[in-house]
Amino acid sequence: MLQLTESGGPQLPALRIGFWLMEAFDLYALANALEPLRLANQLAGRNVCQWQILSLEGQQLNASNGIATATARLDQAQTLDVLILCGGENLHTCTDHPDFRQQLCHWAMQPISLGAFGKAGWLLAQIGALDAFRCSLPESDPLLSLGPFNDLTPVTAPFCIDRQRLTCVGPQAVQGLMHELLARTHGRGLILRMEKHSARQARPLQPMHNAPAKLQATLALMNEHLTRTLGIDELAVTMGISRRHLERLFKHRLGCSPSRHYLDLRLQQARQLLRAGEQPMSDVARECGFVSLQHFFRCYRQYFGVHPRDERTPPQPSCSLTA
């Protein structure tokens, strides 16, 4: 059994997570869970977590938005440290499966962590799996047959991990739950790196209005020259300042070098063009200032964690996914 305790050791074994999908599950919640796991593996440079996409019978399931997702049979799952129930709005129909309650009770007695996203947490409460545990639960489904739950200890928080139980109020709280799970197993240093990476990707393409005038002008010039990129010395001369002063401006206000920010702008522009789907990748690369496709592919994958071709058709979770 994996104990969910603080540890930052670099050679800890991979955290093995199973996502138990129910028909009409919330794909948004699942995606919010998978992305932090993928990013953690990318930044750690190794598999700090692995995951499986599961269901009772191992059949293809449709998410609430109709996207079909392949799954593996729950009773054939590889060894797990954590199992998380992923439902949707029609939980009452999913629980009609004759083996559902039996399987849920079985996993509640296993020496692993058991959790649920959103309203699926009430299914854990229904079998007593949350008794004497603190938990974060949304409003219950009125169609579910629920008891008084005198032993529940609800908390007013988006998510909660109490010993071997994990709950959250909805899909937007899932990412926080997964961050906390990773922090408790692989240390908070990894989460800080993930947050820094995400913040850098979210850096705005437009100049910051509260920045020094020289910095705003440089940012505007960069945005105007994404195809034929300008050298850092050329930018500094155009701004009438030294290269060192320009680098200090970027470091102080943006936390990176001018060349790093310039590359970020070009890659974010490339992502917009790729998702529009109107240009070949070679044209996108050239329009964003990359002299070769190989260099473009390498930079794009390092920055976003995916190949540019994956932006054309968003990848769908499949069975036995591992990062």
GIFEN-V727180 format. One line per field, one symbol per residue. ss: DSSP state (2 for helix, 1 for strand, 0 for the rest). phi: phi as a letter, one per 20 degrees, with the letter a starting at -180 (. if undefined). burial: # if it has 24 or more other C-alpha atoms within 12 Angstrom, else .. A space follows every 50 residues. Layout:
ss = ???
phi = ???
burial = ???
//
This chain:
ss = 00000000000000111111100000222222222222222222000011 11111000001100000110011222000001111100002222000002 22222222000011111222222222000000011000000000000000 00110000111100111100222222222222222202222222222222 20000000000022222222222200000002222222200022222222 22220002222222222222222222000022222220000022222222 22220002222000000000000
phi = .eeecfadffdffffddddeedgmfeffffffefffffffffffmaeebc bcdcbgdmefdeffenfecfcdfffdffgdecccecdcedgfffffffef ffffffffefececbbelffffffffenfdfmdfbdceffffeeedeflf efcfcebfbbdcldccbberffefffffffffffdcnfffffffffffff fegffegefeeggffgfffffffeceedfeffffffffemcfgfffffgf ffedmbegfffgfggfffffffffffmdcfffffgffdneebffffgfff ffedncfgffffcgfdgcflfce
burial = .###.........###############################..#### ########.#####...#######..#..#############.##....# ..##..##...####################.######.#.......... .#.#...##############.###############.###..#..#..# #.#.#.#......##########..##.##.#..##..#......##.## ..##...##.###########.##......##.#######.....##.## ..#######.#.....#######
//
